[in-house]
Amino acid sequence: MNNDQTEEILRKVVSRAARRLNLIEIVVLILAIMLSLLAGYLTALMLSEIMGISHRRFWMIASLLFFCVPGFFVVLKKSSIKSKTQELKSNGEE
């Protein structure tokens, strides 16, 4: 096998892996949305009467909070990891 064939096989393997990772990422995102809706519904079911807010409005707010707050921390963590890797690359310590 020559280098051209090896490179072509590697490209195919990497593109297949990237597609699979993208699919897994989408599935995890859909599951997170569904779980945040369920958690928001259960929270609204328990607390909407006590708080005096309509069930639908409380469900909407709680679901957004259950989805956005953890997502915000994930984005912060990702940005800190990215900055650390860039720092290591600039120092030549990869």
C-alpha contacts under 8 A as a table, 3 or more apart, distances in Angstrom:
res1	aa1	res2	aa2	distance
1	M	5	Q	6.33
1	M	6	T	6.82
2	N	5	Q	5.61
2	N	6	T	6.38
3	N	6	T	5.01
3	N	7	E	6.03
4	D	7	E	5.17
4	D	8	E	6.18
5	Q	8	E	5.08
5	Q	9	I	6.21
6	T	9	I	5.18
6	T	10	L	6.16
7	E	10	L	5.04
7	E	11	R	6.12
8	E	11	R	5.09
8	E	12	K	6.29
9	I	12	K	5.14
9	I	13	V	6.21
10	L	13	V	5.07
10	L	14	V	6.04
11	R	14	V	5.17
11	R	15	S	6.03
12	K	15	S	5.21
12	K	16	R	6.07
13	V	16	R	5.16
13	V	17	A	6.15
14	V	17	A	5.07
14	V	18	A	6.10
15	S	18	A	5.01
15	S	19	R	6.20
16	R	19	R	5.17
16	R	20	R	6.27
17	A	20	R	5.10
17	A	21	L	6.15
18	A	21	L	5.09
18	A	22	N	6.14
19	R	22	N	5.08
19	R	23	L	6.22
20	R	23	L	5.06
20	R	24	I	6.19
21	L	24	I	5.04
21	L	25	E	6.05
22	N	25	E	5.01
22	N	26	I	6.26
23	L	26	I	5.16
23	L	27	V	6.27
24	I	27	V	5.10
24	I	28	V	6.16
25	E	28	V	5.18
25	E	29	L	6.16
26	I	29	L	5.04
26	I	30	I	6.18
27	V	30	I	5.14
27	V	31	L	6.20
28	V	31	L	5.06
28	V	32	A	6.12
29	L	32	A	5.04
29	L	33	I	6.25
30	I	33	I	5.11
30	I	34	M	6.23
31	L	34	M	5.06
31	L	35	L	6.08
32	A	35	L	5.12
32	A	36	S	6.06
32	A	67	F	7.20
33	I	36	S	5.15
33	I	37	L	6.20
33	I	67	F	6.66
34	M	37	L	5.14
34	M	38	L	6.24
35	L	38	L	5.01
35	L	39	A	6.01
36	S	39	A	5.02
36	S	40	G	5.92
36	S	63	S	5.20
36	S	64	L	7.47
36	S	66	F	5.24
36	S	67	F	5.49
37	L	40	G	5.06
37	L	41	Y	6.05
37	L	59	W	7.79
37	L	63	S	5.07
38	L	41	Y	5.05
38	L	42	L	6.20
38	L	63	S	7.72
39	A	42	L	5.20
39	A	43	T	6.05
39	A	62	A	7.77
39	A	63	S	6.73
39	A	66	F	7.21
40	G	43	T	5.07
40	G	44	A	5.99
40	G	58	F	7.83
40	G	59	W	5.07
40	G	60	M	7.08
40	G	61	I	7.66
40	G	62	A	4.64
40	G	63	S	4.20
40	G	64	L	7.86
40	G	66	F	6.88
41	Y	44	A	5.07
41	Y	45	L	5.99
41	Y	59	W	5.19
41	Y	62	A	7.73
41	Y	63	S	7.31
42	L	45	L	4.95
42	L	46	M	6.30
43	T	46	M	5.25
43	T	47	L	5.98
43	T	48	S	7.87
43	T	59	W	7.24
43	T	62	A	7.05
44	A	47	L	5.20
44	A	48	S	5.05
44	A	55	H	5.78
44	A	56	R	7.75
44	A	58	F	5.42
44	A	59	W	5.00
44	A	62	A	7.16
45	L	48	S	6.10
45	L	49	E	7.90
45	L	55	H	6.87
46	M	49	E	7.31
46	M	50	I	7.90
47	L	50	I	5.19
47	L	51	M	6.03
48	S	51	M	5.25
48	S	52	G	5.88
48	S	53	I	5.34
48	S	54	S	6.19
48	S	55	H	5.38
48	S	58	F	6.29
49	E	52	G	5.23
49	E	53	I	6.84
49	E	54	S	7.77
49	E	55	H	7.78
53	I	57	R	6.95
53	I	58	F	6.27
54	S	57	R	5.48
54	S	58	F	6.18
55	H	58	F	5.23
55	H	59	W	5.99
56	R	59	W	5.02
56	R	60	M	6.19
57	R	60	M	5.13
57	R	61	I	6.28
58	F	61	I	5.20
58	F	62	A	5.94
59	W	62	A	5.21
59	W	63	S	5.93
60	M	63	S	5.29
60	M	64	L	6.23
61	I	64	L	5.23
61	I	65	L	6.23
62	A	65	L	5.05
62	A	66	F	6.08
63	S	66	F	5.04
63	S	67	F	6.19
64	L	67	F	5.18
64	L	68	C	5.74
65	L	68	C	5.22
65	L	69	V	5.59
66	F	69	V	6.13
66	F	70	P	6.95
67	F	70	P	6.17
67	F	71	G	6.26
68	C	71	G	4.91
68	C	72	F	5.93
69	V	72	F	5.15
69	V	73	F	6.63
70	P	73	F	5.18
70	P	74	V	6.32
71	G	74	V	5.01
71	G	75	V	6.25
72	F	75	V	5.17
72	F	76	L	6.28
73	F	76	L	5.01
73	F	77	K	6.12
74	V	77	K	5.09
74	V	78	K	6.07
75	V	78	K	5.07
75	V	79	S	6.16
76	L	79	S	5.23
76	L	80	S	6.27
77	K	80	S	5.16
77	K	81	I	6.18
78	K	81	I	5.12
78	K	82	K	6.10
79	S	82	K	5.01
79	S	83	S	6.14
80	S	83	S	5.11
80	S	84	K	6.18
81	I	84	K	5.10
81	I	85	T	6.24
82	K	85	T	5.21
82	K	86	Q	6.20
83	S	86	Q	5.09
83	S	87	E	6.10
84	K	87	E	4.99
84	K	88	L	6.21
85	T	88	L	5.03
85	T	89	K	6.13
85	T	94	E	7.72
86	Q	89	K	5.02
86	Q	90	S	6.13
87	E	90	S	5.15
87	E	91	N	6.29
88	L	91	N	5.05
88	L	92	G	6.07
88	L	93	E	5.23
88	L	94	E	5.73
89	K	92	G	4.91
89	K	93	E	6.03
89	K	94	E	5.48
90	S	93	E	7.81
